[in-house]
Amino acid sequence: MQVLLKRYYTKNGDGATLGYFTTQDKEAINFDPICYTLERPLFHKGVSNKRDDKKTPINESCCIPIGKYKVKKTFSPKFQTDLFLVLNVEGRDGIRIHQANWMQQLHGCIAPVDWIINDKTKIFTGLNSAESLQALNKFIGGNEFTLTIIDNEQELVKQKLLIKNKNLVL
């Protein structure tokens, strides 16, 4: 199975990375994401990941680089449960898709969420992360999938984020 993560970078890439998990089939029928996502920003103190053919140091305070990754369900000693491990992320180990409600709980990982809110300080919070992880797990229905991360549809992704998350300040 191939899952797409379509991303939107907030505040010129240094606020947060928001997005949603989907598949080509779901996108073709209608917009109904598997769930939304919350990640660290693209840039942290001017350092980013490899992007647009520029090589810079990998920084775990940033989201993982765009690209295609194998994802495998494995046991996480830290979380004491099975979670999805994103394999072969350049310069990093232990990158997972796991529940988290605040961007600060993530160190380069991806949090599935049902809803995203923020306030005037632009602190992004994800809601119902545990339930969203269960929904993703049910949708996948197996132990492995291919994750393709893209960011070339910024305005479209922004519009789709605002469909459910109407009060977001982007």
CYANA upper distance limits for C-alpha pairs under 8 A (distance plus 0.5 A):
  1 MET  CA    140 ILE  CA      8.00
  1 MET  CA    144 GLU  CA      8.31
  1 MET  CA    145 PHE  CA      5.59
  1 MET  CA    146 THR  CA      6.71
  2 GLN  CA     23 THR  CA      7.24
  2 GLN  CA    145 PHE  CA      6.40
  2 GLN  CA    146 THR  CA      5.23
  2 GLN  CA    147 LEU  CA      6.50
  2 GLN  CA    148 THR  CA      7.77
  3 VAL  CA     21 PHE  CA      7.12
  3 VAL  CA     22 THR  CA      6.38
  3 VAL  CA     23 THR  CA      5.60
  3 VAL  CA     24 GLN  CA      8.48
  3 VAL  CA    145 PHE  CA      7.62
  3 VAL  CA    146 THR  CA      6.62
  3 VAL  CA    147 LEU  CA      5.49
  3 VAL  CA    148 THR  CA      6.79
  4 LEU  CA     21 PHE  CA      6.10
  4 LEU  CA     22 THR  CA      5.72
  4 LEU  CA     23 THR  CA      6.04
  4 LEU  CA     24 GLN  CA      8.12
  4 LEU  CA    147 LEU  CA      6.34
  4 LEU  CA    148 THR  CA      5.40
  4 LEU  CA    149 ILE  CA      6.41
  4 LEU  CA    150 ILE  CA      7.89
  5 LEU  CA     19 GLY  CA      7.16
  5 LEU  CA     20 TYR  CA      6.15
  5 LEU  CA     21 PHE  CA      5.17
  5 LEU  CA     22 THR  CA      7.04
  5 LEU  CA    147 LEU  CA      7.54
  5 LEU  CA    148 THR  CA      6.64
  5 LEU  CA    149 ILE  CA      5.20
  5 LEU  CA    150 ILE  CA      6.80
  6 LYS  CA     19 GLY  CA      5.85
  6 LYS  CA     20 TYR  CA      6.12
  6 LYS  CA     21 PHE  CA      7.15
  6 LYS  CA     22 THR  CA      8.26
  6 LYS  CA    149 ILE  CA      6.65
  6 LYS  CA    150 ILE  CA      5.76
  6 LYS  CA    151 ASP  CA      6.43
  6 LYS  CA    153 GLU  CA      8.09
  6 LYS  CA    157 VAL  CA      7.27
  7 ARG  CA     17 THR  CA      7.14
  7 ARG  CA     18 LEU  CA      6.25
  7 ARG  CA     19 GLY  CA      4.76
  7 ARG  CA     20 TYR  CA      7.38
  7 ARG  CA    149 ILE  CA      7.92
  7 ARG  CA    150 ILE  CA      6.81
  7 ARG  CA    151 ASP  CA      5.48
  7 ARG  CA    153 GLU  CA      8.29
  7 ARG  CA    154 GLN  CA      7.52
  7 ARG  CA    157 VAL  CA      7.18
  8 TYR  CA     17 THR  CA      6.30
  8 TYR  CA     18 LEU  CA      5.70
  8 TYR  CA     19 GLY  CA      6.15
  8 TYR  CA    151 ASP  CA      7.09
  8 TYR  CA    153 GLU  CA      8.46
  8 TYR  CA    154 GLN  CA      5.89
  8 TYR  CA    157 VAL  CA      6.63
  8 TYR  CA    158 LYS  CA      6.80
  9 TYR  CA     13 GLY  CA      5.32
  9 TYR  CA     14 ASP  CA      8.16
  9 TYR  CA     15 GLY  CA      7.98
  9 TYR  CA     16 ALA  CA      6.75
  9 TYR  CA     17 THR  CA      5.21
  9 TYR  CA     18 LEU  CA      6.92
  9 TYR  CA     41 PRO  CA      7.39
  9 TYR  CA     42 LEU  CA      7.34
  9 TYR  CA    154 GLN  CA      8.14
 10 THR  CA     14 ASP  CA      7.22
 10 THR  CA     15 GLY  CA      5.76
 10 THR  CA     16 ALA  CA      5.98
 10 THR  CA     17 THR  CA      6.68
 10 THR  CA     18 LEU  CA      8.00
 10 THR  CA     41 PRO  CA      8.11
 10 THR  CA    170 LEU  CA      6.66
 11 LYS  CA     15 GLY  CA      5.61
 11 LYS  CA     16 ALA  CA      8.06
 11 LYS  CA    170 LEU  CA      7.76
 13 GLY  CA     17 THR  CA      7.79
 13 GLY  CA     41 PRO  CA      6.23
 13 GLY  CA     42 LEU  CA      5.46
 13 GLY  CA     43 PHE  CA      6.15
 14 ASP  CA     41 PRO  CA      5.53
 14 ASP  CA     42 LEU  CA      6.48
 14 ASP  CA     43 PHE  CA      5.40
 14 ASP  CA     44 HIS  CA      6.67
 15 GLY  CA     40 ARG  CA      8.37
 15 GLY  CA     41 PRO  CA      5.98
 15 GLY  CA    122 LYS  CA      7.86
 16 ALA  CA     38 LEU  CA      7.93
 16 ALA  CA     39 GLU  CA      6.75
 16 ALA  CA     40 ARG  CA      5.76
 16 ALA  CA     41 PRO  CA      4.49
 16 ALA  CA     42 LEU  CA      7.74
 16 ALA  CA    103 MET  CA      7.96
 16 ALA  CA    124 PHE  CA      7.68
 17 THR  CA     38 LEU  CA      6.57
 17 THR  CA     39 GLU  CA      5.46
 17 THR  CA     40 ARG  CA      6.24
 17 THR  CA     41 PRO  CA      5.38
 17 THR  CA     42 LEU  CA      7.16
 17 THR  CA     63 CYS  CA      7.66
 18 LEU  CA     36 TYR  CA      7.98
 18 LEU  CA     37 THR  CA      6.09
 18 LEU  CA     38 LEU  CA      5.44
 18 LEU  CA     39 GLU  CA      6.81
 19 GLY  CA     36 TYR  CA      6.14
 19 GLY  CA     37 THR  CA      5.44
 19 GLY  CA     38 LEU  CA      7.24
 19 GLY  CA    157 VAL  CA      7.48
 19 GLY  CA    161 LEU  CA      7.60
 20 TYR  CA     33 PRO  CA      6.67
 20 TYR  CA     34 ILE  CA      7.77
 20 TYR  CA     35 CYS  CA      6.20
 20 TYR  CA     36 TYR  CA      4.43
 20 TYR  CA     37 THR  CA      5.61
 20 TYR  CA    161 LEU  CA      8.39
 21 PHE  CA     33 PRO  CA      6.32
 21 PHE  CA     34 ILE  CA      5.91
 21 PHE  CA     35 CYS  CA      6.13
 21 PHE  CA     36 TYR  CA      6.68
 21 PHE  CA     37 THR  CA      7.59
 22 THR  CA     26 LYS  CA      6.81
 22 THR  CA     27 GLU  CA      7.36
 22 THR  CA     32 ASP  CA      8.20
 22 THR  CA     33 PRO  CA      5.58
 22 THR  CA     34 ILE  CA      6.02
 22 THR  CA     35 CYS  CA      8.16
 23 THR  CA     27 GLU  CA      6.75
 24 GLN  CA     28 ALA  CA      6.62
 25 ASP  CA     29 ILE  CA      6.83
 26 LYS  CA     30 ASN  CA      6.61
 26 LYS  CA     31 PHE  CA      7.13
 26 LYS  CA     32 ASP  CA      7.03
 26 LYS  CA     33 PRO  CA      7.83
 27 GLU  CA     31 PHE  CA      6.00
 27 GLU  CA     32 ASP  CA      7.82
 31 PHE  CA    160 LYS  CA      8.34
 34 ILE  CA    135 ALA  CA      7.66
 34 ILE  CA    136 LEU  CA      6.82
 34 ILE  CA    139 PHE  CA      7.94
 35 CYS  CA    112 PRO  CA      6.66
 35 CYS  CA    113 VAL  CA      6.51
 35 CYS  CA    114 ASP  CA      6.17
 35 CYS  CA    132 SER  CA      6.62
 35 CYS  CA    135 ALA  CA      8.13
 35 CYS  CA    136 LEU  CA      7.62
 36 TYR  CA    112 PRO  CA      6.28
 36 TYR  CA    113 VAL  CA      5.63
 36 TYR  CA    114 ASP  CA      6.26
 36 TYR  CA    115 TRP  CA      7.30
 36 TYR  CA    116 ILE  CA      8.24
 36 TYR  CA    161 LEU  CA      8.47
 37 THR  CA    110 ILE  CA      7.14
 37 THR  CA    111 ALA  CA      6.02
 37 THR  CA    112 PRO  CA      5.12
 37 THR  CA    113 VAL  CA      6.05
 37 THR  CA    126 GLY  CA      8.41
 38 LEU  CA    102 TRP  CA      8.48
 38 LEU  CA    103 MET  CA      7.11
 38 LEU  CA    110 ILE  CA      6.68
 38 LEU  CA    111 ALA  CA      5.70
 38 LEU  CA    112 PRO  CA      7.09
 38 LEU  CA    113 VAL  CA      7.52
 38 LEU  CA    116 ILE  CA      8.44
 38 LEU  CA    125 THR  CA      8.48
 38 LEU  CA    126 GLY  CA      7.19
 39 GLU  CA     62 CYS  CA      8.35
 39 GLU  CA     63 CYS  CA      6.32
 39 GLU  CA    103 MET  CA      6.49
 39 GLU  CA    106 LEU  CA      7.38
 39 GLU  CA    108 GLY  CA      7.55
 39 GLU  CA    109 CYS  CA      7.12
 39 GLU  CA    110 ILE  CA      5.78
 39 GLU  CA    111 ALA  CA      6.97
 40 ARG  CA     61 SER  CA      6.64
 40 ARG  CA     62 CYS  CA      5.48
 40 ARG  CA     63 CYS  CA      5.45
 40 ARG  CA    103 MET  CA      6.36
 40 ARG  CA    104 GLN  CA      8.22
 40 ARG  CA    106 LEU  CA      7.24
 40 ARG  CA    107 HIS  CA      7.81
 40 ARG  CA    108 GLY  CA      6.77
 40 ARG  CA    109 CYS  CA      8.29
 41 PRO  CA     61 SER  CA      7.87
 41 PRO  CA     62 CYS  CA      5.64
 41 PRO  CA     63 CYS  CA      6.32
 42 LEU  CA     48 SER  CA      6.42
 42 LEU  CA     49 ASN  CA      7.69
 42 LEU  CA     62 CYS  CA      5.61
 42 LEU  CA     63 CYS  CA      6.08
 43 PHE  CA     47 VAL  CA      6.01
 43 PHE  CA     48 SER  CA      5.09
 43 PHE  CA     49 ASN  CA      8.17
 43 PHE  CA     61 SER  CA      8.45
 43 PHE  CA     62 CYS  CA      6.39
 44 HIS  CA     48 SER  CA      6.90
 44 HIS  CA     59 ASN  CA      8.19
 44 HIS  CA     61 SER  CA      6.69
 44 HIS  CA     62 CYS  CA      6.73
 47 VAL  CA     56 THR  CA      7.59
 47 VAL  CA     57 PRO  CA      7.57
 47 VAL  CA     58 ILE  CA      8.44
 47 VAL  CA     59 ASN  CA      7.42
 48 SER  CA     56 THR  CA      6.94
 48 SER  CA     57 PRO  CA      7.50
 48 SER  CA     58 ILE  CA      7.13
 48 SER  CA     59 ASN  CA      6.92
 48 SER  CA     62 CYS  CA      6.92
 49 ASN  CA     55 LYS  CA      7.82
 49 ASN  CA     56 THR  CA      6.45
 49 ASN  CA     57 PRO  CA      6.95
 49 ASN  CA     58 ILE  CA      5.55
 49 ASN  CA     59 ASN  CA      7.05
 49 ASN  CA     62 CYS  CA      7.50
 49 ASN  CA     63 CYS  CA      8.17
 49 ASN  CA     64 ILE  CA      7.40
 49 ASN  CA     65 PRO  CA      6.15
 50 LYS  CA     54 LYS  CA      6.12
 50 LYS  CA     55 LYS  CA      5.26
 50 LYS  CA     56 THR  CA      6.12
 50 LYS  CA     57 PRO  CA      8.03
 50 LYS  CA     58 ILE  CA      7.67
 50 LYS  CA     65 PRO  CA      6.59
 51 ARG  CA     55 LYS  CA      7.51
 51 ARG  CA     65 PRO  CA      7.09
 51 ARG  CA     66 ILE  CA      7.69
 58 ILE  CA     62 CYS  CA      8.47
 58 ILE  CA     90 GLU  CA      8.08
 58 ILE  CA     91 GLY  CA      6.69
 58 ILE  CA     92 ARG  CA      8.27
 59 ASN  CA    108 GLY  CA      8.47
 60 GLU  CA     64 ILE  CA      8.41
 60 GLU  CA     92 ARG  CA      8.27
 60 GLU  CA    107 HIS  CA      5.86
 60 GLU  CA    108 GLY  CA      5.29
 61 SER  CA    107 HIS  CA      6.31
 61 SER  CA    108 GLY  CA      6.48
 62 CYS  CA    107 HIS  CA      8.11
 62 CYS  CA    108 GLY  CA      6.17
 63 CYS  CA    108 GLY  CA      5.46
 63 CYS  CA    109 CYS  CA      7.48
 63 CYS  CA    110 ILE  CA      8.36
 64 ILE  CA     89 VAL  CA      7.64
 64 ILE  CA    108 GLY  CA      6.46
 64 ILE  CA    109 CYS  CA      7.97
 65 PRO  CA     89 VAL  CA      8.36
 65 PRO  CA    149 ILE  CA      8.38
 66 ILE  CA    148 THR  CA      8.05
 66 ILE  CA    149 ILE  CA      5.40
 66 ILE  CA    150 ILE  CA      6.20
 66 ILE  CA    151 ASP  CA      7.72
 67 GLY  CA    148 THR  CA      6.23
 67 GLY  CA    149 ILE  CA      5.77
 67 GLY  CA    150 ILE  CA      7.40
 68 LYS  CA    146 THR  CA      7.46
 68 LYS  CA    147 LEU  CA      6.17
 68 LYS  CA    148 THR  CA      4.84
 68 LYS  CA    149 ILE  CA      6.84
 69 TYR  CA     86 VAL  CA      7.01
 69 TYR  CA     87 LEU  CA      6.70
 69 TYR  CA     88 ASN  CA      7.39
 69 TYR  CA     89 VAL  CA      8.05
 69 TYR  CA    146 THR  CA      6.23
 69 TYR  CA    147 LEU  CA      5.62
 69 TYR  CA    148 THR  CA      6.87
 70 LYS  CA     86 VAL  CA      6.74
 70 LYS  CA     87 LEU  CA      6.03
 70 LYS  CA     88 ASN  CA      8.14
 70 LYS  CA    144 GLU  CA      7.81
 70 LYS  CA    145 PHE  CA      6.61
 70 LYS  CA    146 THR  CA      5.16
 70 LYS  CA    147 LEU  CA      6.70
 71 VAL  CA     84 PHE  CA      6.69
 71 VAL  CA     85 LEU  CA      6.02
 71 VAL  CA     86 VAL  CA      5.08
 71 VAL  CA     87 LEU  CA      6.33
 71 VAL  CA    144 GLU  CA      6.03
 71 VAL  CA    145 PHE  CA      5.82
 71 VAL  CA    146 THR  CA      6.36
 71 VAL  CA    147 LEU  CA      7.12
 72 LYS  CA     84 PHE  CA      5.93
 72 LYS  CA     85 LEU  CA      5.79
 72 LYS  CA     86 VAL  CA      7.22
 72 LYS  CA     87 LEU  CA      7.94
 72 LYS  CA    143 ASN  CA      6.20
 72 LYS  CA    144 GLU  CA      4.95
 72 LYS  CA    145 PHE  CA      7.23
 73 LYS  CA     82 ASP  CA      6.73
 73 LYS  CA     83 LEU  CA      5.89
 73 LYS  CA     84 PHE  CA      4.83
 73 LYS  CA     85 LEU  CA      6.49
 73 LYS  CA    143 ASN  CA      5.46
 73 LYS  CA    144 GLU  CA      6.76
 74 THR  CA     82 ASP  CA      5.77
 74 THR  CA     83 LEU  CA      6.14
 74 THR  CA     84 PHE  CA      6.69
 74 THR  CA     85 LEU  CA      6.90
 75 PHE  CA     80 GLN  CA      7.49
 75 PHE  CA     81 THR  CA      6.05
 75 PHE  CA     82 ASP  CA      4.72
 75 PHE  CA     83 LEU  CA      6.67
 76 SER  CA     80 GLN  CA      5.97
 76 SER  CA     81 THR  CA      6.09
 76 SER  CA     82 ASP  CA      6.39
 76 SER  CA     83 LEU  CA      6.83
 77 PRO  CA     81 THR  CA      7.74
 83 LEU  CA     96 ARG  CA      7.38
 83 LEU  CA     97 ILE  CA      7.07
 83 LEU  CA     98 HIS  CA      6.81
 84 PHE  CA     96 ARG  CA      6.03
 84 PHE  CA     97 ILE  CA      5.75
 84 PHE  CA     98 HIS  CA      7.70
 85 LEU  CA     94 GLY  CA      7.16
 85 LEU  CA     95 ILE  CA      6.43
 85 LEU  CA     96 ARG  CA      4.95
 85 LEU  CA     97 ILE  CA      7.02
 86 VAL  CA     94 GLY  CA      7.97
 86 VAL  CA     95 ILE  CA      5.97
 86 VAL  CA     96 ARG  CA      6.08
 86 VAL  CA     97 ILE  CA      7.86
 87 LEU  CA     93 ASP  CA      8.39
 87 LEU  CA     95 ILE  CA      8.01
 88 ASN  CA     92 ARG  CA      8.25
 88 ASN  CA     93 ASP  CA      8.29
 89 VAL  CA     93 ASP  CA      7.52
 89 VAL  CA     95 ILE  CA      8.03
 95 ILE  CA    107 HIS  CA      8.46
 95 ILE  CA    108 GLY  CA      6.96
 95 ILE  CA    109 CYS  CA      5.68
 96 ARG  CA    109 CYS  CA      5.67
 96 ARG  CA    110 ILE  CA      6.96
 97 ILE  CA    109 CYS  CA      6.44
 97 ILE  CA    110 ILE  CA      5.24
 97 ILE  CA    111 ALA  CA      6.29
 97 ILE  CA    112 PRO  CA      7.65
 98 HIS  CA    109 CYS  CA      7.79
 98 HIS  CA    110 ILE  CA      6.89
 98 HIS  CA    111 ALA  CA      5.80
 98 HIS  CA    112 PRO  CA      7.45
 98 HIS  CA    133 LEU  CA      7.40
 99 GLN  CA    111 ALA  CA      5.73
 99 GLN  CA    112 PRO  CA      6.84
 99 GLN  CA    113 VAL  CA      8.26
 99 GLN  CA    129 SER  CA      5.53
 99 GLN  CA    130 ALA  CA      5.92
 99 GLN  CA    133 LEU  CA      6.89
100 ALA  CA    105 GLN  CA      6.54
100 ALA  CA    106 LEU  CA      7.62
100 ALA  CA    111 ALA  CA      5.92
100 ALA  CA    112 PRO  CA      8.15
100 ALA  CA    126 GLY  CA      7.86
100 ALA  CA    129 SER  CA      6.45
100 ALA  CA    130 ALA  CA      8.31
101 ASN  CA    105 GLN  CA      7.85
101 ASN  CA    111 ALA  CA      7.94
101 ASN  CA    113 VAL  CA      8.05
101 ASN  CA    125 THR  CA      6.15
101 ASN  CA    126 GLY  CA      5.11
101 ASN  CA    127 LEU  CA      6.48
101 ASN  CA    128 ASN  CA      8.17
101 ASN  CA    129 SER  CA      6.71
102 TRP  CA    106 LEU  CA      8.01
102 TRP  CA    124 PHE  CA      7.30
102 TRP  CA    125 THR  CA      5.54
102 TRP  CA    126 GLY  CA      6.77
103 MET  CA    124 PHE  CA      7.37
103 MET  CA    125 THR  CA      7.51
106 LEU  CA    110 ILE  CA      7.57
106 LEU  CA    111 ALA  CA      8.08
111 ALA  CA    129 SER  CA      7.40
112 PRO  CA    129 SER  CA      6.13
112 PRO  CA    130 ALA  CA      8.49
112 PRO  CA    132 SER  CA      6.04
112 PRO  CA    133 LEU  CA      6.20
112 PRO  CA    136 LEU  CA      8.34
113 VAL  CA    126 GLY  CA      5.85
113 VAL  CA    127 LEU  CA      6.10
113 VAL  CA    128 ASN  CA      6.20
113 VAL  CA    129 SER  CA      4.86
113 VAL  CA    130 ALA  CA      8.25
113 VAL  CA    131 GLU  CA      8.31
113 VAL  CA    132 SER  CA      5.74
113 VAL  CA    133 LEU  CA      7.95
114 ASP  CA    126 GLY  CA      7.53
114 ASP  CA    127 LEU  CA      6.24
114 ASP  CA    128 ASN  CA      6.01
114 ASP  CA    129 SER  CA      7.01
114 ASP  CA    131 GLU  CA      8.25
114 ASP  CA    132 SER  CA      6.25
115 TRP  CA    126 GLY  CA      6.20
115 TRP  CA    127 LEU  CA      5.63
115 TRP  CA    128 ASN  CA      7.63
115 TRP  CA    164 LYS  CA      7.90
115 TRP  CA    165 ASN  CA      6.87
116 ILE  CA    124 PHE  CA      7.26
116 ILE  CA    125 THR  CA      6.17
116 ILE  CA    126 GLY  CA      5.09
116 ILE  CA    127 LEU  CA      6.79
116 ILE  CA    165 ASN  CA      6.56
116 ILE  CA    168 LEU  CA      7.81
117 ILE  CA    124 PHE  CA      6.30
117 ILE  CA    125 THR  CA      5.84
117 ILE  CA    126 GLY  CA      7.02
117 ILE  CA    127 LEU  CA      8.43
117 ILE  CA    165 ASN  CA      7.42
117 ILE  CA    167 ASN  CA      7.45
117 ILE  CA    168 LEU  CA      6.24
118 ASN  CA    122 LYS  CA      5.99
118 ASN  CA    123 ILE  CA      5.79
118 ASN  CA    124 PHE  CA      5.05
118 ASN  CA    125 THR  CA      6.55
118 ASN  CA    167 ASN  CA      8.38
118 ASN  CA    168 LEU  CA      6.48
118 ASN  CA    169 VAL  CA      7.26
119 ASP  CA    123 ILE  CA      6.63
119 ASP  CA    124 PHE  CA      7.97
119 ASP  CA    168 LEU  CA      8.42
119 ASP  CA    169 VAL  CA      7.87
120 LYS  CA    169 VAL  CA      8.09
122 LYS  CA    169 VAL  CA      7.62
128 ASN  CA    132 SER  CA      6.68
129 SER  CA    133 LEU  CA      6.62
130 ALA  CA    134 GLN  CA      6.88
131 GLU  CA    135 ALA  CA      6.71
132 SER  CA    136 LEU  CA      6.67
133 LEU  CA    137 ASN  CA      6.60
134 GLN  CA    138 LYS  CA      6.58
135 ALA  CA    139 PHE  CA      6.56
136 LEU  CA    140 ILE  CA      6.62
137 ASN  CA    141 GLY  CA      6.61
137 ASN  CA    142 GLY  CA      8.20
140 ILE  CA    144 GLU  CA      8.41
140 ILE  CA    145 PHE  CA      7.90
153 GLU  CA    157 VAL  CA      6.46
154 GLN  CA    158 LYS  CA      6.58
155 GLU  CA    159 GLN  CA      6.73
156 LEU  CA    160 LYS  CA      6.79
157 VAL  CA    161 LEU  CA      6.55
158 LYS  CA    162 LEU  CA      6.82
159 GLN  CA    163 ILE  CA      7.03
160 LYS  CA    164 LYS  CA      8.16
161 LEU  CA    165 ASN  CA      6.47
161 LEU  CA    166 LYS  CA      8.50
162 LEU  CA    166 LYS  CA      5.31
162 LEU  CA    167 ASN  CA      8.03
162 LEU  CA    168 LEU  CA      7.30
